[in-house]
Amino acid sequence: MIREVKFESQDRRMKKILAALKEHGISSIEEANQICDSYGIDPYKICEETQPISFENAKWAYVCGCAIALKEGEKTGDKSAVKAAENIGIGLQSFCIPGSVAEDRKVGLGHGNLAARLLNEKTKCFAFLAGHESFAAAEGAIKIAANADRVRKQPLRVILNGLGKDAAQIISRINGFTYVQTKFDYYTGKLKTVKTIPYSDGPRAIVKCYGVDDVREGVAVMWKEGVDVSITGNSTNPTRFQHPVAGTYKKERVLAGKPYFSVASGGGTGRTLHPDNMAAGPASYGMTDTMGRMHSDAQFAGSSSVPAHVEMMGFLGMGNNPMVGCSVACAVEITHAFAAKCKK
């Protein structure tokens, strides 16, 4: 697909981008686009379909990441989706503005590594914490549900776990997820499933959406599903729900000797002020940023959902949650492109 290469903060990013591409034998973004096109994949479109309001820099970052993954796959012979995801992260990292929060935290590489974890058979269940407060989590979940199992032997279970039973049911109905209503017994500490309602019979029904009343019930849901990788949202209730759930669950998993990889989706800059965040002052992400550091194995930058907030961190104009889905989708497409080429 021939497109004009033009994106936000292009002049501040190009030196790093070209250096990364050159290191992998690619001379320009235009050549990266041609490489993807020659394999019959369109990362630009995949990104746009995942989150329609994503910025141009996100779309071109995935073009570069996928081109690097394709070149490396041919060079090393490792054409797995896991390796493709890691290499996509190299392209994403090259778009981080020098000196930014995103560059400091190596968010691009982090996204590639997270996608690789979700495509690895060792990961059984992935959770978007407080996900259904944001449609962006649904965007990420939809892409993962539709793509991850195309390369995995065992299906990846995907859940959304957040405050509000009504909210969970509404998001489930709109997106065709499976709503799971639970009731937590505070006396016994036991979680009971009241009812399960699938709102579609396609791949989206794989995604289970839980609405809970508080942190204890949220942690109980994590145990019920055996979550081993999660990402926190940074929309509403970050200090009241998702970070306390991730932190409590992390402690309990460590004590039980079980693995759990926790990702904090954002933090680092100002956003909408509301009571949960007021203690942080004008930089309303300040408190969520700090809480993320307390439990996370990896910390991203900016909003879980709003492209502009992620871009403000010196990264890409795309919410962190849909970015997870986009990375998985692109990695899977690369693996299938390799397979299709071998058959010719």
C-alpha positions as CSV (number, residue, x, y, z in Angstrom):
1,M,0.0,0.0,0.0
2,I,1.5,3.3,-1.1
3,R,1.0,6.1,1.5
4,E,2.8,9.3,2.2
5,V,5.0,9.0,5.3
6,K,3.9,11.8,7.5
7,F,3.3,11.7,11.3
8,E,3.3,13.6,14.5
9,S,6.6,15.0,15.9
10,Q,8.3,13.4,12.9
11,D,11.4,15.7,13.0
12,R,12.1,14.7,16.6
13,R,11.9,11.0,15.9
14,M,13.5,10.4,12.6
15,K,17.1,10.2,13.6
16,K,16.4,7.3,16.0
17,I,14.0,5.6,13.6
18,L,16.5,5.6,10.7
19,A,19.3,4.4,12.9
20,A,17.1,1.4,14.1
21,L,16.0,0.6,10.6
22,K,19.6,0.8,9.2
23,E,20.8,-1.6,11.9
24,H,18.4,-4.1,10.4
25,G,19.3,-3.4,6.8
26,I,16.4,-1.1,6.0
27,S,17.1,2.3,4.5
28,S,13.9,4.2,5.1
29,I,10.3,4.0,6.4
30,E,9.2,3.8,2.7
31,E,11.3,0.6,2.3
32,A,9.9,-0.7,5.6
33,N,6.4,-0.3,4.1
34,Q,7.5,-2.0,0.9
35,I,8.9,-5.0,2.9
36,C,5.5,-5.4,4.7
37,D,3.6,-5.1,1.5
38,S,5.8,-7.8,-0.2
39,Y,4.7,-10.2,2.5
40,G,1.0,-9.2,2.1
41,I,0.6,-7.6,5.5
42,D,-0.6,-4.1,6.3
43,P,0.4,-3.1,9.9
44,Y,-0.8,0.5,9.2
45,K,-4.3,-0.8,8.7
46,I,-4.1,-3.3,11.6
47,C,-3.3,-0.4,13.9
48,E,-6.0,1.8,12.5
49,E,-8.6,-1.0,12.8
50,T,-7.6,-1.8,16.4
51,Q,-8.1,1.8,17.6
52,P,-9.6,4.1,14.9
53,I,-8.5,7.2,16.8
54,S,-4.9,6.2,16.9
55,F,-2.3,8.7,15.6
56,E,-0.3,8.4,12.4
57,N,3.0,7.9,14.4
58,A,1.5,4.7,15.9
59,K,0.6,3.3,12.5
60,W,4.1,4.0,11.0
61,A,5.7,2.6,14.2
62,Y,4.0,-0.7,13.6
63,V,5.1,-0.6,9.9
64,C,8.7,-0.2,11.0
65,G,8.4,-2.8,13.8
66,C,6.9,-5.4,11.4
67,A,9.5,-4.8,8.8
68,I,12.3,-5.3,11.3
69,A,10.5,-8.5,12.5
70,L,10.3,-9.8,8.9
71,K,13.9,-9.1,8.2
72,E,15.1,-10.7,11.4
73,G,12.9,-13.7,10.9
74,E,14.5,-14.3,7.5
75,K,18.0,-13.7,8.8
76,T,17.8,-15.9,12.0
77,G,15.3,-18.5,10.9
78,D,13.2,-17.9,14.0
79,K,9.8,-17.1,12.5
80,S,7.7,-17.6,15.6
81,A,5.1,-15.1,16.7
82,V,6.9,-14.8,20.1
83,K,10.1,-13.6,18.4
84,A,8.2,-11.4,15.9
85,A,6.5,-9.6,18.9
86,E,9.9,-9.0,20.5
87,N,11.3,-7.6,17.2
88,I,8.2,-5.4,16.7
89,G,9.1,-3.8,20.1
90,I,12.4,-2.7,18.6
91,G,10.5,-0.7,16.0
92,L,8.2,0.8,18.5
93,Q,11.1,1.8,20.7
94,S,12.7,3.7,17.9
95,F,9.7,6.0,17.8
96,C,10.3,7.1,21.4
97,I,11.3,10.8,21.5
98,P,14.9,11.2,23.0
99,G,14.8,12.2,26.6
100,S,11.2,11.4,27.1
101,V,9.5,9.3,29.8
102,A,8.8,6.7,27.2
103,E,12.4,6.4,26.1
104,D,13.6,6.2,29.7
105,R,11.2,3.4,30.5
106,K,11.9,1.6,27.2
107,V,8.1,1.4,26.7
108,G,8.4,0.2,23.0
109,L,10.5,-2.8,24.0
110,G,8.1,-3.4,26.9
111,H,5.1,-3.6,24.6
112,G,7.0,-6.1,22.4
113,N,7.9,-8.2,25.3
114,L,4.4,-8.1,26.7
115,A,2.9,-9.3,23.4
116,A,5.5,-12.0,23.3
117,R,4.4,-13.2,26.8
118,L,0.8,-13.4,25.7
119,L,1.8,-15.6,22.7
120,N,4.0,-17.8,24.9
121,E,2.4,-21.1,25.9
122,K,3.5,-20.5,29.5
123,T,1.0,-17.7,29.9
124,K,-2.4,-19.1,30.6
125,C,-4.6,-16.1,31.5
126,F,-4.3,-12.4,30.8
127,A,-6.3,-9.7,32.6
128,F,-7.1,-6.1,31.9
129,L,-7.6,-4.8,35.4
130,A,-10.4,-2.2,35.6
131,G,-10.7,-2.8,31.9
132,H,-14.4,-2.4,31.3
133,E,-14.3,1.2,32.5
134,S,-12.6,1.9,29.2
135,F,-13.7,0.8,25.7
136,A,-9.9,0.9,24.9
137,A,-9.5,-2.3,27.0
138,A,-12.2,-3.9,25.0
139,E,-10.4,-2.9,21.8
140,G,-7.2,-4.6,23.1
141,A,-9.1,-7.6,24.3
142,I,-10.9,-8.1,20.9
143,K,-7.7,-8.1,19.0
144,I,-6.1,-10.6,21.4
145,A,-9.1,-12.9,21.4
146,A,-9.2,-12.9,17.6
147,N,-5.5,-13.5,17.0
148,A,-3.5,-15.1,19.9
149,D,-5.1,-18.5,19.5
150,R,-4.2,-18.7,15.8
151,V,-0.6,-19.5,16.8
152,R,-1.0,-20.9,20.4
153,K,-1.6,-24.7,21.0
154,Q,-3.5,-23.9,24.2
155,P,-6.1,-21.0,24.1
156,L,-5.2,-17.9,26.0
157,R,-7.9,-16.9,28.4
158,V,-8.6,-13.2,28.5
159,I,-10.6,-11.4,31.2
160,L,-11.6,-7.9,32.1
161,N,-11.8,-7.3,35.8
162,G,-13.0,-4.0,37.2
163,L,-15.4,-2.1,39.4
164,G,-19.1,-2.2,38.7
165,K,-21.3,-5.1,37.8
166,D,-23.7,-3.0,35.7
167,A,-20.7,-1.5,33.8
168,A,-19.3,-5.0,33.1
169,Q,-22.6,-6.2,31.8
170,I,-23.0,-3.2,29.5
171,I,-19.5,-3.6,28.1
172,S,-20.1,-7.3,27.6
173,R,-23.4,-6.7,25.7
174,I,-21.9,-4.0,23.4
175,N,-18.8,-6.0,22.6
176,G,-20.1,-9.6,22.5
177,F,-18.1,-10.7,25.6
178,T,-19.2,-13.1,28.2
179,Y,-20.5,-11.4,31.4
180,V,-19.8,-13.2,34.6
181,Q,-21.7,-12.1,37.7
182,T,-20.1,-13.0,41.0
183,K,-20.9,-12.6,44.7
184,F,-18.1,-12.4,47.2
185,D,-18.7,-13.8,50.7
186,Y,-16.8,-11.5,53.1
187,Y,-17.2,-13.9,56.0
188,T,-15.7,-17.0,54.3
189,G,-13.6,-15.2,51.7
190,K,-15.2,-17.4,49.0
191,L,-16.2,-16.2,45.5
192,K,-19.4,-17.5,44.0
193,T,-20.5,-17.3,40.3
194,V,-24.1,-16.2,40.2
195,K,-24.6,-16.4,36.4
196,T,-22.7,-16.4,33.2
197,I,-24.1,-14.7,30.1
198,P,-22.3,-15.0,26.7
199,Y,-23.4,-12.1,24.4
200,S,-22.1,-13.7,21.2
201,D,-21.1,-17.1,19.9
202,G,-17.9,-16.0,18.1
203,P,-14.3,-15.4,19.3
204,R,-15.3,-12.4,21.3
205,A,-17.3,-14.6,23.7
206,I,-13.9,-16.0,24.9
207,V,-13.4,-12.7,26.7
208,K,-14.9,-12.9,30.2
209,C,-16.0,-9.6,31.8
210,Y,-16.2,-9.4,35.6
211,G,-17.7,-6.5,37.6
212,V,-16.8,-6.5,41.3
213,D,-17.7,-4.4,44.3
214,D,-14.3,-3.8,45.8
215,V,-10.6,-4.8,46.0
216,R,-11.2,-8.1,47.8
217,E,-13.6,-9.4,45.3
218,G,-11.3,-8.2,42.5
219,V,-8.4,-10.2,44.0
220,A,-10.7,-13.2,44.3
221,V,-11.5,-13.0,40.6
222,M,-7.8,-13.0,39.8
223,W,-7.3,-16.2,41.8
224,K,-10.4,-17.8,40.3
225,E,-9.1,-17.3,36.8
226,G,-5.4,-18.0,37.7
227,V,-4.2,-14.8,36.1
228,D,-0.5,-14.9,35.4
229,V,-0.1,-11.6,33.4
230,S,-2.1,-8.4,33.8
231,I,-2.1,-4.8,32.8
232,T,-3.7,-2.0,34.9
233,G,-5.9,0.6,33.4
234,N,-5.4,4.2,34.4
235,S,-8.8,5.6,33.8
236,T,-11.2,6.0,36.8
237,N,-10.5,4.4,40.1
238,P,-6.8,3.8,39.7
239,T,-5.9,4.3,43.3
240,R,-9.2,2.8,44.6
241,F,-9.2,-0.5,42.6
242,Q,-6.7,-1.6,40.0
243,H,-3.4,-0.8,41.7
244,P,-4.5,-2.2,45.1
245,V,-5.8,-5.4,43.3
246,A,-2.5,-5.9,41.4
247,G,-0.4,-5.2,44.5
248,T,-2.4,-7.5,46.8
249,Y,-2.5,-10.2,44.2
250,K,1.2,-9.9,43.6
251,K,1.9,-10.3,47.3
252,E,-0.3,-13.4,47.5
253,R,1.2,-15.0,44.4
254,V,4.7,-14.5,45.7
255,L,3.8,-16.1,49.1
256,A,2.2,-19.0,47.2
257,G,5.3,-19.4,45.1
258,K,3.3,-18.8,41.8
259,P,4.4,-16.6,38.9
260,Y,2.6,-13.3,38.1
261,F,3.8,-10.6,35.7
262,S,2.2,-7.3,36.5
263,V,2.3,-4.4,34.0
264,A,1.3,-0.8,35.0
265,S,-0.1,0.7,31.9
266,G,0.7,4.3,32.4
267,G,1.5,7.3,34.6
268,G,3.8,10.2,34.3
269,T,1.7,13.3,33.3
270,G,-1.4,15.3,34.1
271,R,-4.8,14.1,33.2
272,T,-8.4,14.6,34.4
273,L,-8.5,15.3,38.1
274,H,-11.1,13.4,40.1
275,P,-11.2,12.5,43.8
276,D,-9.1,9.3,43.5
277,N,-6.2,11.3,42.0
278,M,-6.5,14.7,43.9
279,A,-3.8,13.8,46.4
280,A,-1.3,13.9,43.5
281,G,-2.0,17.5,42.8
282,P,-2.1,19.0,39.2
283,A,0.0,16.1,37.9
284,S,-3.0,13.7,38.4
285,Y,-1.0,10.7,37.2
286,G,1.5,11.2,40.0
287,M,-0.2,8.9,42.4
288,T,-1.0,6.2,39.9
289,D,2.6,6.4,38.7
290,T,3.9,5.8,42.2
291,M,1.5,2.9,42.9
292,G,2.4,1.3,39.6
293,R,6.1,1.2,40.7
294,M,5.1,-0.6,43.9
295,H,3.8,-3.8,42.1
296,S,4.8,-3.7,38.5
297,D,7.3,-5.8,36.7
298,A,7.1,-3.4,33.8
299,Q,5.7,0.1,33.6
300,F,4.4,1.8,30.5
301,A,3.7,5.6,30.1
302,G,0.6,7.6,29.5
303,S,-3.1,6.5,29.3
304,S,-4.4,3.0,29.0
305,S,-6.9,4.4,26.5
306,V,-6.3,8.0,25.3
307,P,-3.8,8.3,22.4
308,A,-2.9,11.9,23.1
309,H,-1.8,11.1,26.7
310,V,0.5,8.3,25.5
311,E,1.9,10.6,22.9
312,M,2.5,13.3,25.5
313,M,4.9,10.8,27.2
314,G,7.1,10.8,24.1
315,F,5.6,7.6,22.8
316,L,2.9,6.8,20.2
317,G,-0.6,8.2,19.8
318,M,-2.4,5.0,20.8
319,G,-3.8,3.8,24.1
320,N,-1.6,1.3,25.9
321,N,-4.5,-1.3,26.1
322,P,-5.3,-1.4,22.4
323,M,-1.5,-1.3,21.7
324,V,-1.2,-4.7,23.4
325,G,-3.9,-6.1,21.0
326,C,-2.2,-4.5,18.0
327,S,1.2,-6.0,18.9
328,V,-0.3,-9.4,19.2
329,A,-2.2,-9.1,15.9
330,C,0.8,-7.9,14.0
331,A,3.1,-10.7,15.4
332,V,0.5,-13.3,14.4
333,E,0.2,-11.9,10.9
334,I,3.9,-12.0,10.5
335,T,4.1,-15.7,11.4
336,H,1.3,-16.5,8.9
337,A,3.0,-14.4,6.2
338,F,6.2,-16.5,6.7
339,A,4.1,-19.7,6.4
340,A,2.3,-18.5,3.3
341,K,5.6,-17.6,1.6
342,C,7.0,-21.1,2.4
343,K,4.1,-22.8,0.7
344,K,4.6,-20.8,-2.6
